Amino acid sequence: MIPSGARVWIAMGHTDMRRGMQSLAAQVQQTFTKDPFAGDLWVFRGRSGSLVKIIWHDGVGMSLYAKRLERGKFIWPSAKDGVVSLTAAQLACLLDGIDWRNPQYSWRPTSAG
């Protein structure tokens, strides 16, 4: 669950997945000129596209989360640098391997008349 008020940022391009939380936090500061300790979630994807890491500072300490897809790849913007802000719902889609840019309903509710 994403804390209320926290923003979700995904880093464009690919990131070396050998990096730990301190190195990823330094990338947020140096490359994106943002504060990694402000309570936002920062999402990074590896070159293969099947692994993401998320860093988040809760005000007490830094957390590092990782997820690897057994099949498929995480959908990522095609830009080479910069960041994109996501909603909590878009992040949930991304982490499930769903195309968060244009999710489609598999069914539509019908109106009961």
KOLKOL-336814 format. One line per field, with one value per atom (N, C-alpha, C): residue number from 1; x, y, z. Coordinates in pm, whole numbers. Atoms other than C-alpha are relative to their C-alpha. Layout:
% residues N
num = [NUM / ...] $
east = [X / ...] $
north = [Y / ...] $
up = [Z / ...] $
***
This chain:
% residues 113
num = [1 / 1 / 1 / 2 / 2 / 2 / 3 / 3 / 3 / 4 / 4 / 4 / 5 / 5 / 5 / 6 / 6 / 6 / 7 / 7 / 7 / 8 / 8 / 8 / 9 / 9 / 9 / 10 / 10 / 10 / 11 / 11 / 11 / 12 / 12 / 12 / 13 / 13 / 13 / 14 / 14 / 14 / 15 / 15 / 15 / 16 / 16 / 16 / 17 / 17 / 17 / 18 / 18 / 18 / 19 / 19 / 19 / 20 / 20 / 20 / 21 / 21 / 21 / 22 / 22 / 22 / 23 / 23 / 23 / 24 / 24 / 24 / 25 / 25 / 25 / 26 / 26 / 26 / 27 / 27 / 27 / 28 / 28 / 28 / 29 / 29 / 29 / 30 / 30 / 30 / 31 / 31 / 31 / 32 / 32 / 32 / 33 / 33 / 33 / 34 / 34 / 34 / 35 / 35 / 35 / 36 / 36 / 36 / 37 / 37 / 37 / 38 / 38 / 38 / 39 / 39 / 39 / 40 / 40 / 40 / 41 / 41 / 41 / 42 / 42 / 42 / 43 / 43 / 43 / 44 / 44 / 44 / 45 / 45 / 45 / 46 / 46 / 46 / 47 / 47 / 47 / 48 / 48 / 48 / 49 / 49 / 49 / 50 / 50 / 50 / 51 / 51 / 51 / 52 / 52 / 52 / 53 / 53 / 53 / 54 / 54 / 54 / 55 / 55 / 55 / 56 / 56 / 56 / 57 / 57 / 57 / 58 / 58 / 58 / 59 / 59 / 59 / 60 / 60 / 60 / 61 / 61 / 61 / 62 / 62 / 62 / 63 / 63 / 63 / 64 / 64 / 64 / 65 / 65 / 65 / 66 / 66 / 66 / 67 / 67 / 67 / 68 / 68 / 68 / 69 / 69 / 69 / 70 / 70 / 70 / 71 / 71 / 71 / 72 / 72 / 72 / 73 / 73 / 73 / 74 / 74 / 74 / 75 / 75 / 75 / 76 / 76 / 76 / 77 / 77 / 77 / 78 / 78 / 78 / 79 / 79 / 79 / 80 / 80 / 80 / 81 / 81 / 81 / 82 / 82 / 82 / 83 / 83 / 83 / 84 / 84 / 84 / 85 / 85 / 85 / 86 / 86 / 86 / 87 / 87 / 87 / 88 / 88 / 88 / 89 / 89 / 89 / 90 / 90 / 90 / 91 / 91 / 91 / 92 / 92 / 92 / 93 / 93 / 93 / 94 / 94 / 94 / 95 / 95 / 95 / 96 / 96 / 96 / 97 / 97 / 97 / 98 / 98 / 98 / 99 / 99 / 99 / 100 / 100 / 100 / 101 / 101 / 101 / 102 / 102 / 102 / 103 / 103 / 103 / 104 / 104 / 104 / 105 / 105 / 105 / 106 / 106 / 106 / 107 / 107 / 107 / 108 / 108 / 108 / 109 / 109 / 109 / 110 / 110 / 110 / 111 / 111 / 111 / 112 / 112 / 112 / 113 / 113 / 113] $
east = [83 / 0 / 88 / -76 / 129 / -53 / 45 / 119 / -71 / 72 / -125 / 93 / -84 / 40 / 133 / -126 / 336 / -19 / 2 / 411 / 84 / -74 / 538 / 71 / -80 / 819 / 70 / -79 / 965 / 113 / -119 / 1315 / 5 / -6 / 1339 / 125 / -115 / 1576 / 17 / -27 / 1741 / 106 / -90 / 1935 / 77 / -81 / 2215 / -64 / 72 / 2027 / 92 / -92 / 2343 / 0 / 1 / 2284 / -91 / 78 / 2156 / -73 / 84 / 1938 / 79 / -79 / 2218 / 37 / -38 / 2333 / -120 / 121 / 1975 / -45 / 35 / 1907 / 93 / -94 / 2222 / -36 / 43 / 2095 / -119 / 116 / 1767 / 49 / -51 / 1962 / 79 / -93 / 2224 / -59 / 51 / 2042 / -132 / 134 / 1687 / -18 / 1 / 1771 / -126 / 114 / 1496 / 51 / -36 / 1501 / -53 / 46 / 1491 / -54 / 45 / 1409 / -131 / 122 / 1089 / -127 / 117 / 859 / -61 / 50 / 809 / 60 / -51 / 852 / 72 / -82 / 1122 / 15 / 1 / 1095 / 104 / -108 / 1389 / -15 / 8 / 1398 / 136 / -125 / 1690 / -5 / -12 / 1810 / -89 / 80 / 1630 / -149 / 140 / 1299 / -84 / 78 / 1197 / 19 / -27 / 1327 / -18 / 10 / 1227 / 42 / -30 / 1353 / -69 / 69 / 1164 / 66 / -49 / 1315 / -103 / 97 / 1106 / 51 / -38 / 1192 / -127 / 124 / 916 / 12 / -21 / 1061 / 88 / -83 / 1246 / 121 / -109 / 1453 / -36 / 17 / 1500 / -36 / 37 / 1332 / 31 / -26 / 1424 / -87 / 86 / 1170 / 44 / -36 / 1240 / -107 / 93 / 1013 / 54 / -42 / 1105 / -119 / 105 / 852 / 56 / -42 / 876 / -13 / 20 / 738 / -38 / 34 / 710 / 96 / -83 / 854 / -89 / 70 / 756 / -13 / 24 / 602 / 65 / -80 / 831 / -10 / -2 / 822 / 126 / -113 / 1053 / 105 / -98 / 1231 / 127 / -129 / 1599 / 38 / -34 / 1618 / -118 / 107 / 1404 / -85 / 91 / 1117 / -143 / 143 / 745 / -72 / 80 / 491 / -115 / 110 / 241 / -96 / 96 / -73 / 23 / -9 / -102 / -59 / 63 / -334 / 91 / -93 / -84 / 118 / -110 / 194 / -45 / 51 / -24 / -5 / 2 / -76 / 141 / -138 / 295 / 59 / -58 / 391 / -62 / 64 / 145 / 33 / -38 / 298 / -105 / 106 / -7 / 46 / -34 / 34 / -77 / 62 / -38 / -37 / 26 / -45 / -139 / 131 / -369 / -66 / 63 / -530 / -139 / 129 / -833 / -83 / 90 / -1135 / -19 / 29 / -1190 / -150 / 145 / -1563 / -54 / 65 / -1800 / -130 / 126 / -2081 / -117 / 119 / -2426 / -97 / 98 / -2697 / -125 / 124 / -2989 / -116 / 106 / -3301 / -127] $
north = [-118 / 0 / 125 / -124 / 341 / 99 / -97 / 599 / 118 / -116 / 885 / 119 / -117 / 1193 / -30 / 36 / 1000 / -2 / 7 / 1042 / -118 / 112 / 762 / 51 / -42 / 835 / -122 / 105 / 596 / 67 / -52 / 656 / -57 / 43 / 644 / -82 / 78 / 412 / -122 / 116 / 124 / 36 / -24 / 111 / -128 / 114 / -118 / -59 / 61 / -358 / -54 / 33 / -429 / 111 / -114 / -90 / -26 / 9 / -74 / 130 / -116 / 180 / 130 / -124 / 431 / 50 / -38 / 429 / 50 / -46 / 460 / 135 / -130 / 745 / 109 / -97 / 919 / 32 / -24 / 877 / 97 / -91 / 1047 / 142 / -133 / 1339 / 61 / -55 / 1379 / 11 / 3 / 1285 / 75 / -59 / 1400 / 123 / -115 / 1675 / 2 / 15 / 1547 / -54 / 47 / 1456 / -142 / 138 / 1076 / -26 / 15 / 1131 / 74 / -80 / 1329 / -85 / 86 / 1025 / -50 / 49 / 960 / -137 / 129 / 617 / 20 / -8 / 583 / -139 / 131 / 293 / -4 / 17 / 167 / -137 / 127 / -105 / -37 / 51 / -322 / -11 / 8 / -370 / -109 / 111 / -705 / 30 / -38 / -546 / -87 / 90 / -827 / 28 / -31 / -670 / 150 / -140 / -347 / 7 / -31 / -193 / 132 / -119 / 65 / 43 / -52 / 288 / 97 / -87 / 475 / 32 / -42 / 675 / 37 / -21 / 664 / 104 / -100 / 940 / -53 / 64 / 690 / -67 / 69 / 491 / -29 / 31 / 391 / -147 / 137 / 77 / -26 / 43 / -117 / -121 / 110 / -337 / -43 / 52 / -561 / -98 / 97 / -757 / -44 / 58 / -992 / -75 / 74 / -1117 / -132 / 131 / -1487 / -6 / -7 / -1420 / 143 / -134 / -1101 / 105 / -113 / -757 / 110 / -116 / -448 / 102 / -101 / -186 / 130 / -118 / 117 / 103 / -103 / 451 / -11 / 16 / 467 / 110 / -107 / 789 / -53 / 46 / 750 / 61 / -62 / 991 / 79 / -73 / 1185 / -92 / 76 / 1071 / 22 / -9 / 1008 / -26 / 19 / 1041 / -95 / 95 / 757 / 14 / 11 / 714 / -134 / 127 / 435 / -113 / 102 / 247 / -38 / 29 / 278 / -82 / 79 / 147 / -144 / 136 / -152 / -76 / 65 / -228 / -34 / 22 / -188 / -120 / 110 / -428 / -135 / 124 / -687 / -33 / 26 / -664 / 46 / -51 / -483 / 132 / -127 / -198 / 112 / -103 / 88 / 123 / -119 / 344 / -4 / 14 / 205 / -130 / 125 / -61 / -15 / 30 / -227 / -89 / 88 / -373 / -128 / 125 / -738 / -19 / 3 / -679 / 138 / -128 / -386 / -30 / 20 / -366 / 47 / -41 / -348 / 67 / -70 / -118 / -87 / 76 / -296 / 97 / -96 / -132 / -50] $
up = [0 / 0 / 0 / 11 / -96 / 103 / -99 / 182 / -64 / 56 / 130 / -9 / 23 / -10 / -67 / 65 / -151 / -151 / 146 / -519 / -45 / 57 / -739 / -124 / 114 / -983 / -59 / 63 / -1238 / -78 / 67 / -1368 / -141 / 141 / -1747 / -26 / 40 / -1923 / 90 / -85 / -1742 / 103 / -112 / -1417 / 29 / -42 / -1303 / 126 / -111 / -1074 / 109 / -109 / -872 / 104 / -91 / -710 / 119 / -123 / -354 / 27 / -29 / -180 / 8 / -9 / -109 / -139 / 136 / -471 / -79 / 69 / -602 / 54 / -59 / -358 / -54 / 57 / -484 / -144 / 138 / -841 / -3 / -8 / -743 / 24 / -32 / -594 / -114 / 98 / -864 / -140 / 137 / -1183 / -13 / 12 / -1111 / 88 / -92 / -856 / 87 / -91 / -625 / 133 / -133 / -256 / 22 / -19 / -207 / 141 / -138 / 164 / 26 / -13 / 97 / 14 / -17 / 122 / -129 / 129 / -251 / -29 / 44 / -410 / -132 / 121 / -677 / -57 / 64 / -923 / -111 / 97 / -1131 / -66 / 73 / -1399 / -56 / 55 / -1508 / -150 / 146 / -1864 / -59 / 54 / -1911 / 5 / -9 / -1809 / 91 / -85 / -1574 / 149 / -140 / -1249 / 24 / -44 / -1074 / 146 / -140 / -753 / 33 / -49 / -549 / 130 / -128 / -282 / 53 / -67 / -28 / 140 / -135 / 283 / 75 / -76 / 547 / 110 / -104 / 763 / 112 / -101 / 983 / -64 / 69 / 734 / -144 / 142 / 372 / -15 / 33 / 234 / -146 / 136 / -78 / -28 / 42 / -253 / -139 / 132 / -550 / -45 / 57 / -783 / -135 / 127 / -1066 / -58 / 69 / -1320 / -51 / 50 / -1401 / -152 / 145 / -1750 / -36 / 47 / -1948 / 52 / -39 / -1885 / 57 / -50 / -1695 / -112 / 104 / -1927 / 46 / -35 / -1932 / -111 / 104 / -2115 / -85 / 92 / -2415 / 13 / -15 / -2312 / 67 / -51 / -2226 / 134 / -128 / -1933 / 53 / -64 / -1690 / 88 / -86 / -1469 / -44 / 26 / -1503 / 131 / -120 / -1222 / -30 / 14 / -1175 / 117 / -109 / -969 / 69 / -71 / -714 / -84 / 85 / -953 / -117 / 109 / -1239 / 48 / -55 / -1015 / 24 / -22 / -920 / -132 / 132 / -1290 / -45 / 41 / -1363 / 71 / -77 / -1083 / -32 / 44 / -1217 / -145 / 138 / -1565 / -100 / 87 / -1707 / -60 / 64 / -1955 / 70 / -81 / -1713 / -81 / 82 / -1998 / -61 / 62 / -2142 / 45 / -46 / -1920 / -61 / 63 / -2078 / 92 / -72 / -1905 / -80 / 70 / -1986 / -17 / 11 / -1944 / 35 / -32 / -1921 / 74 / -70 / -1669 / -88 / 76 / -1823 / 95 / -84 / -1697 / 12 / -27 / -1534 / -12 / 24 / -1654 / 35] $
***
